[in-house]
């Protein structure tokens, strides 16, 4: 009752002051100055705060800045205490921003009453967000989970959406990345060697800008200390970022920062040729996530409705980020990831977040809606719920880069995925996405009718068969040949003989890929579909489903064939990580040689010593290796074998190779259920099948690989 009386009195006083200010206009300025001059700091502070809270007007902003601003730091403990930091939090933030106390605003961020924000508040906060995101912004990102996303109006939500987008695209440390690259450029100019992203023990203190975070990473990963790097950075004026000591959620923010740091290291260690660090990094990431789950925020009312429909609770959600849907290869990973759940490899309710502007192939992704709930921003999910879930990535996110078994062991995700696919097929399980696709085709045959129209226009007769061909090229990916991941590309010239063989056997070849692929030479019974106006996403998938076989390589599109169980010739194959290749796949690897000219054996090719060198030209060069392309004869003979496997008239068993080759592969299940091409294996038998135990340096690598996958 007393509180109600006080509130009523306050409202009347504020109304009277507002009436006077309206009546006096500019003549009120001297009166306002006099009031603030006569009042103590705390009295003046509360007058400004209460007036803004109840009148929603900014008439006292100038007086606050002039009379209160100079004393803020001295009175900050009182300023940030209750009731100012909770009941008047929004107004307090505005006044702190007026006085350029941005760090203090971040301390109050969890207390913002999002249901009371107005355009003026969001304009001020928006300017702060823009400023922070132009530099170091982990203090803001680490608090994204405290935003009441579903309470924000669309125009207000957009101000924060960019922050979530940057996080989901793995650019959370873009300030650190820019600073790191700048120091690298300075070092190269001064004649020092380029650091790039390896080794990890030097990368961590050289890269991050939070000294506390660096200390934690060095300790938890048991890395050698390099205090000399930190001292050198300080000598060059390094300012160390840190979370405010008095922040009410400082412990949680530090854990979220640590989560994102480990997430960044999962990427950088792989691309720098140090993928052997991934298991340890992922164990630490999931340990951090487990601690964070104790602080999992309660879901909004709107999110609760969604969870009720899914018959699950928020702690049981396995959040699959847009990483799983942005690339078609990652769609293939998701297919196997869900197989793993079906076989009991992991528990929980999968929930896929997708962005309609970051989907590789919507018709293919749509197949997952039958087996994995999918929320697509801009289509079937409200922006509020979608961003609320995305902000919970540190608490619930399920990585597509690594996998941790229930007994605590961790491996690169593909190493687990290839082994899982092998187990799935050994149990005679069918291909889920193929079954879903075929059921949908029975219900809606429009794509089949368009496909038949294409066949007739292309000149195919009834009963003619065809092969889909995909060659990874630089133009489609905007690669520069000889740089980065272009090491996985191949030239068309070595495929011509295999293509001619197919057409001479009565088949057709449909060339797949992006619109920017280099033109295919004019040949009879060859359709350069990739460059034609006939291409569209649904037809890409349908052609693969109708193909007799597929010729591909280690690119994402190959996993469409795997998901549908299409017999496949994988040539020019190069991978550091397990391959999701099905039973009717035969492969020919890109030959890898040491600089002394000796070709790597299978045991070396898949060893911890060498396999992490393959991601880029730069990592291959650092490992002193040379990678070449599959030869025309290797491609031709691999295609011949798969044509035989896929021949509907074949009555005998498919050609096989002695399973003894598998004992030379150091990572169990590395090639999924596939087999090497018989021709390729026999051609290089002397090199590929050298005794894996002959080289003592490889023995430990084999034992480590076997132990983490087979124990």
TIPAFI-761349 format. One record per residue (C-alpha): residue in one letter; x, y, z. Coordinates in steps of 0.1 Angstrom, whole numbers, padded with zeros to 4 digits, always signed. Example, Ala and Ser with C-alpha at 12.3 -4.5 7.8 and 13.67 -1.06 7.14 Angstrom:
A+0123-0045+0078;S+0137-0011+0071;
//
This chain:
X+0000+0000+0000;X+0029+0024+0009;X+0046+0015-0024;X+0014+0022-0043;X+0011+0056-0025;X+0047+0065-0033;X+0043+0055-0069;X+0011+0076-0072;X+0029+0106-0056;X+0059+0102-0079;X+0037+0101-0109;X+0019+0133-0099;X+0052+0151-0093;X+0066+0140-0126;X+0033+0151-0143;X+0036+0185-0127;X+0072+0190-0137;X+0063+0179-0172;X+0035+0205-0173;X+0058+0232-0162;X+0085+0223-0187;X+0060+0223-0215;X+0047+0257-0205;X+0080+0273-0199;X+0098+0260-0230;X+0133+0273-0233;X+0128+0296-0203;X+0130+0265-0181;X+0167+0259-0187;X+0179+0283-0160;X+0154+0268-0136;X+0167+0233-0143;X+0203+0244-0139;X+0194+0259-0105;X+0177+0228-0093;X+0207+0206-0102;X+0232+0231-0087;X+0214+0231-0054;X+0209+0193-0051;X+0235+0168-0040;X+0249+0144-0066;X+0226+0116-0054;X+0195+0138-0052;X+0202+0152-0087;X+0209+0117-0100;X+0176+0103-0087;X+0156+0133-0100;X+0170+0127-0135;X+0165+0089-0132;X+0129+0091-0119;X+0118+0118-0143;X+0131+0098-0173;X+0115+0066-0160;X+0080+0080-0156;X+0079+0109-0181;X+0098+0091-0209;X+0114+0125-0217;X+0150+0136-0219;X+0148+0173-0206;X+0173+0167-0179;X+0200+0150-0200;X+0221+0181-0204;X+0220+0188-0167;X+0228+0152-0158;X+0259+0153-0181;X+0272+0186-0167;X+0264+0182-0130;X+0265+0145-0124;X+0289+0132-0151;X+0321+0144-0135;X+0313+0126-0102;X+0301+0093-0117;X+0333+0072-0112;X+0336+0083-0076;X+0300+0074-0069;X+0299+0043-0092;X+0294+0018-0064;X+0263+0036-0053;X+0252+0042-0089;X+0253+0005-0097;X+0235-0007-0066;X+0198-0013-0062;X+0172+0000-0069;X+0191+0020-0097;X+0206-0011-0113;X+0173-0031-0115;X+0142-0009-0112;X+0158+0019-0132;X+0182-0001-0152;X+0171+0011-0187;X+0172+0047-0177;X+0206+0042-0159;X+0220+0027-0191;X+0209+0057-0211;X+0226+0082-0187;X+0258+0061-0186;X+0259+0061-0224;X+0254+0099-0223;X+0285+0101-0201;X+0304+0076-0223;X+0307+0049-0196;X+0303+0020-0220;X+0321-0006-0199;X+0297+0001-0171;X+0268-0003-0194;X+0280-0039-0202;X+0279-0046-0164;X+0242-0037-0164;X+0234-0056-0196;X+0218-0087-0179;X+0194-0064-0160;X+0179-0047-0190;X+0141-0048-0190;X+0136-0057-0227;X+0098-0054-0225;X+0102-0016-0217;X+0127-0007-0243;X+0117+0021-0266;X+0131+0036-0298;X+0154+0061-0280;X+0169+0033-0258;X+0174+0010-0288;X+0190+0038-0308;X+0215+0044-0281;X+0222+0007-0276;X+0224+0003-0313;X+0252+0028-0315;X+0270+0010-0288;X+0266-0023-0306;X+0279-0008-0338;X+0309+0006-0320;X+0317-0026-0302;X+0314-0048-0333;X+0339-0027-0351;X+0365-0039-0325;X+0366-0063-0296;X+0331-0073-0288;X+0333-0106-0267;X+0320-0087-0237;X+0288-0082-0256;X+0285-0115-0274;X+0291-0134-0241;X+0258-0118-0228;X+0237-0125-0259;X+0218-0152-0239;X+0205-0125-0215;X+0185-0108-0242;X+0148-0113-0242;X+0147-0119-0279;X+0110-0127-0282;X+0101-0093-0265;X+0119-0073-0291;X+0101-0056-0320;X+0115-0066-0354;X+0133-0032-0360;X+0149-0036-0325;X+0159-0072-0329;X+0178-0064-0361;X+0203-0044-0342;X+0214-0075-0323;X+0209-0100-0352;X+0242-0090-0368;X+0261-0101-0337;X+0245-0135-0338;X+0252-0138-0375;X+0289-0130-0370;X+0291-0156-0342;X+0274-0183-0363;X+0298-0176-0392;X+0328-0182-0368;X+0339-0146-0369;X+0336-0139-0332;X+0373-0132-0330;X+0375-0110-0361;X+0391-0082-0341;X+0418-0107-0328;X+0422-0120-0364;X+0428-0086-0378;X+0453-0077-0351;X+0470-0111-0355;X+0473-0106-0393;X+0487-0071-0388;X+0514-0084-0365;X+0522-0111-0390;X+0526-0086-0417;X+0549-0065-0395;X+0570-0096-0387;X+0574-0105-0423;X+0584-0070-0432;X+0610-0072-0405;X+0623-0104-0419;X+0608-0128-0393;X+0593-0161-0404;X+0555-0162-0409;X+0537-0176-0379;X+0504-0185-0398;X+0483-0205-0373;X+0508-0230-0360;X+0521-0243-0337;X+0492-0241-0312;X+0514-0233-0282;X+0526-0201-0299;X+0494-0193-0317;X+0473-0190-0285;X+0495-0162-0268;X+0500-0145-0301;X+0463-0145-0312;X+0440-0138-0283;X+0436-0103-0266;X+0424-0114-0232;X+0453-0124-0209;X+0431-0143-0185;X+0418-0163-0214;X+0453-0171-0227;X+0463-0183-0192;X+0433-0205-0190;X+0439-0221-0224;X+0476-0227-0218;X+0468-0243-0184;X+0438-0265-0196;X+0456-0276-0228;X+0488-0281-0210;X+0507-0260-0235;X+0543-0248-0231;X+0544-0213-0218;X+0557-0185-0240;X+0558-0155-0217;X+0582-0139-0241;X+0554-0135-0266;X+0532-0117-0241;X+0560-0094-0230;X+0568-0086-0266;X+0531-0077-0272;X+0531-0055-0241;X+0563-0038-0253;X+0544-0029-0285;X+0515-0014-0266;X+0491-0044-0263;X+0460-0035-0243;X+0446-0066-0226;X+0409-0070-0227;X+0391-0084-0196;X+0356-0088-0183;X+0346-0063-0156;X+0357-0076-0121;X+0323-0065-0106;X+0301-0080-0133;X+0274-0101-0116;X+0278-0129-0141;X+0316-0127-0146;X+0322-0164-0141;X+0296-0173-0167;X+0309-0148-0192;X+0345-0161-0188;X+0332-0196-0195;X+0313-0185-0226;X+0345-0167-0238;X+0364-0199-0232;X+0338-0219-0252;X+0341-0196-0282;X+0379-0197-0280;X+0379-0235-0281;X+0354-0234-0310;X+0378-0211-0328;X+0407-0235-0322;X+0388-0264-0336;X+0389-0246-0370;X+0423-0231-0369;X+0441-0263-0357;X+0426-0282-0386;X+0433-0257-0413;X+0469-0251-0400;X+0478-0287-0403;X+0475-0295-0366;X+0443-0314-0365;X+0458-0338-0340;X+0449-0312-0314;X+0412-0314-0322;X+0403-0343-0297;X+0419-0325-0268;X+0404-0291-0277;X+0370-0307-0281;X+0372-0324-0248;X+0379-0291-0231;X+0351-0274-0251;X+0325-0299-0240;X+0338-0298-0204;X+0333-0260-0206;X+0298-0265-0221;X+0289-0289-0193;X+0298-0263-0167;X+0278-0237-0186;X+0247-0259-0186;X+0243-0253-0149;X+0235-0217-0158;X+0212-0224-0188;X+0186-0196-0190;X+0149-0204-0187;X+0132-0205-0221;X+0108-0177-0231;X+0071-0184-0232;X+0072-0187-0270;X+0101-0211-0269;X+0083-0232-0243;X+0054-0236-0267;X+0078-0249-0294;X+0095-0273-0269;X+0061-0286-0259;X+0053-0294-0295;X+0086-0313-0297;X+0078-0331-0264;X+0111-0322-0250;X+0127-0299-0224;X+0154-0272-0232;X+0182-0291-0214;X+0176-0321-0237;X+0180-0301-0269;X+0210-0308-0291;X+0213-0275-0310;X+0225-0279-0346;X+0238-0246-0360;X+0234-0234-0396;X+0269-0249-0401;X+0250-0282-0407;X+0228-0267-0434;X+0250-0241-0451;X+0270-0265-0472;X+0257-0296-0490;X+0286-0316-0477;X+0276-0307-0441;X+0240-0319-0450;X+0257-0353-0457;X+0274-0351-0422;X+0240-0344-0407;X+0225-0375-0423;X+0252-0397-0407;X+0249-0377-0374;X+0213-0387-0372;X+0222-0423-0380;X+0245-0422-0350;X+0217-0411-0328;X+0195-0439-0342;X+0223-0464-0332;X+0226-0449-0297;X+0258-0431-0302;X+0243-0399-0287;X+0212-0389-0269;X+0189-0358-0270;X+0165-0340-0292;X+0182-0326-0323;X+0170-0292-0334;X+0184-0277-0366;X+0187-0239-0371;X+0189-0229-0407;X+0191-0195-0424;X+0171-0193-0456;X+0200-0172-0472;X+0226-0198-0461;X+0213-0231-0474;X+0232-0250-0500;X+0203-0269-0515;X+0168-0263-0500;X+0152-0294-0516;X+0179-0316-0502;X+0178-0300-0467;X+0140-0303-0467;X+0144-0341-0465;X+0156-0338-0429;X+0124-0323-0417;X+0110-0358-0414;X+0138-0369-0390;X+0151-0337-0375;X+0130-0306-0366;X+0143-0277-0386;X+0137-0240-0378;X+0145-0218-0408;X+0149-0181-0402;X+0125-0162-0424;X+0103-0192-0431;X+0089-0214-0403;X+0105-0198-0373;X+0099-0164-0356;X+0131-0142-0355;X+0127-0140-0317;X+0127-0178-0310;X+0154-0184-0337;X+0178-0159-0322;X+0170-0170-0287;X+0181-0205-0296;X+0211-0193-0315;X+0222-0173-0285;X+0223-0205-0265;X+0250-0221-0287;X+0275-0221-0258;X+0251-0241-0237;X+0235-0264-0262;X+0254-0263-0295;X+0264-0296-0310;X+0296-0293-0331;X+0300-0306-0367;X+0338-0306-0363;X+0343-0331-0335;X+0325-0359-0317;X+0328-0371-0281;X+0318-0406-0271;X+0299-0412-0239;X+0330-0426-0223;X+0347-0393-0227;X+0369-0400-0258;X+0368-0374-0286;X+0377-0375-0323;X+0374-0354-0353;X+0337-0357-0363;X+0344-0373-0397;X+0365-0400-0381;X+0335-0410-0360;X+0311-0404-0389;X+0329-0427-0413;X+0331-0455-0386;X+0294-0450-0379;X+0284-0453-0416;X+0303-0485-0418;X+0285-0498-0387;X+0251-0487-0401;X+0257-0505-0434;X+0270-0536-0417;X+0236-0539-0400;X+0219-0538-0434;X+0202-0505-0427;X+0187-0486-0456;X+0195-0450-0466;X+0170-0427-0447;X+0172-0398-0470;X+0167-0420-0501;X+0136-0436-0485;X+0122-0401-0477;X+0129-0388-0512;X+0112-0418-0528;X+0081-0415-0507;X+0078-0378-0515;X+0083-0386-0552;X+0053-0410-0551;X+0032-0382-0536;X+0044-0355-0560;X+0058-0364-0593;X+0063-0329-0608;X+0101-0331-0606;X+0100-0365-0624;X+0079-0350-0652;X+0104-0321-0656;X+0132-0347-0656;X+0115-0367-0684;X+0111-0335-0704;X+0148-0328-0700;X+0157-0362-0711;X+0137-0359-0743;X+0152-0325-0750;X+0187-0337-0744;X+0182-0365-0768;X+0181-0394-0744;X+0160-0424-0755;X+0138-0444-0732;X+0161-0468-0714;X+0192-0447-0718;X+0213-0445-0687;X+0236-0418-0675;X+0263-0410-0651;X+0266-0378-0630;X+0301-0362-0630;X+0314-0336-0606;X+0349-0322-0607;X+0360-0298-0580;X+0372-0265-0596;X+0386-0232-0586;X+0361-0209-0604;X+0330-0221-0585;X+0346-0215-0551;X+0365-0184-0561;X+0397-0202-0553;X+0431-0191-0564;X+0449-0221-0578;X+0480-0231-0558;X+0466-0215-0526;X+0446-0228-0497;X+0419-0255-0502;X+0424-0254-0540;X+0447-0284-0534;X+0415-0305-0536;X+0407-0293-0571;X+0414-0312-0603;X+0416-0305-0640;X+0390-0318-0665;X+0416-0331-0690;X+0423-0363-0671;X+0385-0372-0670;X+0380-0372-0708;X+0391-0408-0714;X+0367-0421-0687;X+0339-0399-0701;X+0345-0413-0736;X+0344-0448-0723;X+0310-0442-0707;X+0295-0428-0739;X+0310-0456-0760;X+0293-0481-0737;X+0260-0464-0746;X+0257-0442-0716;X+0255-0404-0711;X+0274-0381-0688;X+0257-0352-0670;X+0282-0327-0657;X+0272-0313-0623;X+0285-0282-0604;X+0281-0245-0601;X+0273-0221-0629;X+0309-0208-0630;X+0326-0241-0638;X+0349-0241-0668;X+0331-0253-0700;X+0333-0290-0707;X+0347-0299-0741;X+0320-0306-0767;X+0314-0343-0768;X+0285-0365-0780;X+0262-0377-0753;X+0277-0353-0727;X+0253-0327-0711;X+0271-0297-0695;X+0241-0293-0671;X+0261-0272-0646;X+0264-0243-0671;X+0229-0247-0686;X+0198-0228-0680;X+0182-0261-0671;X+0200-0262-0637;X+0180-0257-0605;X+0185-0272-0570;X+0156-0297-0571;X+0169-0311-0604;X+0205-0314-0590;X+0192-0338-0564;X+0168-0357-0588;X+0195-0363-0614;X+0217-0378-0587;X+0188-0400-0576;X+0183-0413-0612;X+0219-0417-0621;X+0234-0451-0626;X+0266-0440-0609;X+0284-0409-0598;X+0320-0398-0605;X+0331-0374-0577;X+0359-0365-0554;X+0363-0352-0518;X+0338-0324-0522;X+0305-0318-0505;X+0283-0328-0535;X+0297-0363-0532;X+0277-0368-0500;X+0244-0365-0519;X+0254-0397-0537;X+0264-0413-0504;X+0231-0403-0488;X+0212-0420-0517;X+0235-0450-0518;X+0245-0443-0555;X+0275-0464-0567;X+0304-0440-0569;X+0339-0436-0583;X+0358-0413-0560;X+0389-0400-0577;X+0414-0373-0569;X+0405-0380-0533;X+0424-0361-0506;X+0413-0359-0470;X+0428-0355-0435;X+0396-0369-0419;X+0373-0399-0422;X+0352-0402-0454;X+0315-0410-0454;X+0316-0434-0484;X+0291-0462-0488;X+0296-0498-0498;X+0294-0494-0536;X+0321-0467-0536;X+0356-0473-0551;X+0383-0447-0547;X+0416-0436-0562;X+0436-0412-0539;X+0456-0383-0550;X+0492-0396-0548;X+0512-0379-0520;X+0550-0379-0522;X+0576-0367-0498;X+0601-0342-0512;X+0626-0369-0517;X+0602-0385-0542;X+0590-0414-0521;X+0552-0420-0523;X+0534-0422-0490;X+0520-0456-0481;X+0484-0460-0469;X+0497-0463-0434;X+0516-0430-0438;X+0487-0414-0458;X+0464-0420-0428;X+0489-0415-0400;X+0489-0387-0374;X+0523-0377-0387;X+0510-0369-0422;X+0473-0368-0426;X+0468-0334-0409;X+0489-0318-0436;X+0463-0321-0464;X+0438-0292-0458;X+0457-0266-0477;X+0486-0260-0501;X+0504-0242-0472;X+0500-0270-0447;X+0512-0295-0473;X+0543-0274-0480;X+0551-0271-0443;X+0550-0309-0440;X+0574-0311-0470;X+0549-0331-0491;X+0539-0329-0528;X+0503-0337-0539;X+0495-0347-0575;X+0463-0355-0593;X+0448-0389-0602;X+0460-0400-0637;X+0437-0406-0666;X+0442-0444-0664;X+0434-0444-0627;X+0402-0424-0633;X+0392-0446-0662;X+0397-0479-0644;X+0380-0468-0613;X+0350-0458-0634;X+0351-0492-0652;X+0349-0510-0618;X+0319-0489-0606;X+0301-0493-0639;X+0304-0531-0634;X+0291-0527-0598;X+0261-0507-0610;X+0254-0529-0640;X+0217-0540-0636;X+0226-0571-0659;X+0254-0582-0637;X+0249-0617-0623;X+0282-0624-0605;X+0297-0607-0575;X+0312-0573-0579;X+0350-0571-0583;X+0367-0569-0550;X+0401-0563-0535;X+0417-0583-0508;X+0405-0569-0474;X+0441-0570-0462;X+0445-0535-0474;X+0425-0523-0444;X+0453-0533-0420;X+0474-0506-0436;X+0449-0478-0427;X+0458-0463-0394;X+0424-0447-0386;X+0398-0475-0383;X+0369-0469-0407;X+0387-0440-0423;X+0372-0448-0457;X+0337-0457-0444;X+0323-0488-0462;X+0342-0481-0494;X+0371-0500-0511;X+0400-0488-0531;X+0398-0493-0568;X+0414-0526-0577;X+0434-0510-0605;X+0446-0482-0583;X+0457-0505-0555;X+0475-0529-0578;X+0492-0501-0597;X+0507-0486-0565;X+0508-0518-0544;X+0546-0516-0538;X+0542-0481-0523;X+0507-0482-0508;X+0510-0515-0491;X+0544-0512-0475;X+0544-0528-0441;X+0528-0503-0417;X+0552-0515-0390;X+0583-0511-0410;X+0585-0474-0401;X+0589-0471-0364;X+0578-0435-0364;X+0543-0446-0374;X+0537-0473-0347;X+0527-0449-0320;X+0503-0431-0344;X+0486-0463-0353;X+0481-0473-0316;X+0467-0438-0307;X+0443-0439-0337;X+0431-0475-0329;X+0427-0467-0292;X+0405-0437-0295;X+0382-0454-0320;X+0381-0490-0310;X+0384-0491-0272;
//
